[in-house]
Amino acid sequence: MGDLRPLQAYTDRKSIYSGPFCDIYKCKTTSQETVALKVVDLDFLHKPHNFRREVAFMQRLSHPNIARFIDSFACGEDHYMVMDYYELDLNSVLAHFSTQRMKFNLEDPTKYHVVKTNGLPTDEIGPMVWSLVRALEFVHKSGIIHRDIKPANIFFKNLDSLGSPVIGDFGISYDTRNPPSDEPSDKKYTDVCTGYYKAPELCFGVTDYDFSIDYWSLGILLSVLYSRDGNPANFVKADPDDPDKSPEINDFVLILGIFNAFGTPDIVDSSSELYWEKLGREEYHFVKFQYRAQPRKLTGALIPRCDDHDIQALFEGLTKYDGRKLIGPPK
């Protein structure tokens, strides 16, 4: 079984997450500090998940808006990482501020769907966004691509700390300074990022991507924060007759949603805001499909609750196809 003494220092363990790659517990230290304990069996991890690299990244990243690493150890076949405990993630924050009501079909009262409203106060969003920008700048300056920016990986101590989010879960992150031997810089895994937060180049099999995939994910996150209904700008309804039905997300569905919101890439006109030269290469298969040409929607339609010009400019920079950029907080 191995030496269990390190684990015995963490008591009152309560499971708060159980997934395919790890379990997370809320527990107490000997000094009665509340911490989070991440438990991983290395035999069950699938690439690009790598626990040892995650520990190394967490030890390297000391920033007020990055989850704080405390310790790591092994007991038997399990490996443990101790971090600060955060009461909420962004999903639970959005759920707290959302409301919903049933909208009935007057012709057939037995038919209805749920209308959701995003009530997250807009004056709370700005400080949150710029804190995330500073954190992501720090991560990238440290040579790390996060590769899974999404609401479930953004944490808060409580509802009074919405302006102080922290980014966590570096389990599939990539070290650009020391590329792993099984994942060279020009042949990175494309099965990274989650659902609507996945950058379009990943859908087309681009393997030499860079930090800009995190930019895209942050841009989609902004579209959720400033949405009216809590859905991202590239949200696709699976069934127009059943708006409440959750769509099954795959790369093809995601591409359609991206093109509908942000326009269809142009591989011919270099003066177009949608120009994306790289996608014209045969190996990415874009040219083999007859995608309907669509313009990019106006920023006001993509983030309808935002009237902050700095954040609008940030969003536009994050969601370009080519030449994506992360604009820093206003001075």
Long-range contacts (C-beta under 8 A, 24 or more apart in sequence): 1-75, 1-76, 2-74, 2-75, 2-76, 2-77, 3-75, 4-75, 4-76, 6-73, 6-75, 6-80, 7-73, 7-75, 7-80, 10-35, 10-37, 10-82, 13-37, 20-44, 21-45, 21-46, 21-49, 21-171, 22-171, 26-85, 34-85, 35-70, 35-82, 35-83, 35-84, 35-85, 36-82, 36-83, 36-84, 36-85, 36-86, 37-80, 37-81, 37-82, 38-80, 38-81, 38-82, 38-83, 39-78, 39-79, 39-80, 40-78, 40-79, 40-80, 40-81, 41-77, 41-78, 41-79, 42-77, 42-79, 43-77, 47-182, 47-183, 47-189, 48-147, 48-172, 48-174, 48-183, 48-189, 48-191, 48-192, 49-171, 49-172, 50-171, 50-172, 50-180, 51-79, 51-81, 51-171, 53-170, 53-173, 53-175, 53-180, 54-81, 54-170, 54-171, 54-173, 55-81, 57-144, 57-170, 57-173, 57-175, 58-83, 58-170, 60-142, 60-144, 61-138, 61-139, 61-142, 61-144, 61-170, 63-134, 63-135, 63-138, 64-164, 64-166, 65-131, 65-132, 65-134, 65-135, 65-138, 65-164, 65-165, 65-166, 65-167, 66-135, 66-138, 66-139, 66-166, 66-167, 66-168, 67-155, 67-166, 67-167, 67-168, 67-169, 68-166, 83-168, 84-166, 86-155, 86-156, 86-157, 86-166, 86-168, 87-156, 87-157, 87-158, 88-155, 88-156, 88-157, 88-158, 88-159, 89-151, 89-152, 89-153, 89-154, 89-155, 89-156, 90-151, 90-152, 90-154, 90-155, 90-156, 90-165, 90-221, 91-151, 91-152, 93-120, 93-156, 93-159, 93-162, 94-118, 94-120, 94-151, 94-224, 94-230, 96-159, 97-121, 98-230, 113-242, 113-243, 113-244, 114-244, 115-229, 116-229, 116-230, 116-231, 117-228, 117-229, 117-230, 118-224, 118-225, 118-227, 118-228, 118-229, 118-230, 118-305, 120-225, 122-226, 122-305, 122-306, 122-307, 124-162, 124-163, 125-225, 125-226, 125-306, 125-311, 126-308, 126-311, 127-162, 127-163, 128-162, 128-163, 128-165, 128-225, 129-222, 129-225, 129-311, 129-314, 130-329, 131-163, 131-164, 131-165, 132-165, 132-167, 132-218, 132-221, 133-218, 133-314, 133-326, 133-327, 133-328, 133-329, 134-328, 134-329, 135-165, 135-166, 135-167, 136-167, 136-214, 136-215, 136-218, 136-326, 137-326, 137-328, 139-167, 139-214, 140-211, 140-214, 140-326, 143-175, 143-176, 143-177, 144-170, 144-173, 144-174, 144-175, 144-176, 145-173, 145-174, 145-176, 145-210, 145-211, 145-213, 145-214, 146-170, 146-173, 146-214, 146-217, 147-172, 147-173, 147-174, 147-192, 147-193, 147-213, 147-214, 148-172, 148-173, 148-192, 148-193, 148-194, 148-197, 148-217, 149-193, 149-197, 149-214, 149-217, 149-218, 149-221, 150-193, 150-194, 150-195, 150-197, 150-217, 150-221, 151-221, 151-224, 152-194, 154-221, 176-210, 176-211, 193-217, 195-249, 195-254, 196-220, 196-232, 196-234, 196-235, 196-249, 196-254, 196-257, 197-221, 197-232, 198-251, 198-254, 200-254, 200-255, 200-258, 200-265, 200-321, 201-278, 201-279, 202-251, 203-251, 203-254, 203-255, 203-258, 204-255, 204-279, 204-284, 204-285, 204-286, 205-283, 205-284, 205-285, 206-278, 206-284, 212-324, 215-317, 215-318, 215-324, 215-325, 215-326, 216-318, 216-319, 216-324, 218-318, 218-326, 219-315, 219-318, 219-319, 220-319, 222-303, 222-306, 222-311, 222-314, 222-315, 222-318, 223-302, 223-303, 223-315, 225-303, 226-303, 226-304, 226-305, 226-306, 226-311, 227-303, 227-304, 227-305, 228-304, 228-305, 233-261, 233-262, 233-297, 233-302, 233-303, 234-258, 234-260, 234-261, 234-262, 236-260, 255-291, 259-291, 259-292, 259-294, 260-294, 261-296, 261-297, 261-302, 262-296, 262-297, 262-302, 262-319, 262-321, 263-294, 263-295, 263-296, 263-297, 264-291, 264-292, 264-293, 264-294, 265-321, 273-320, 274-321, 275-321, 275-322, 276-321, 276-322, 277-322, 278-322, 279-321
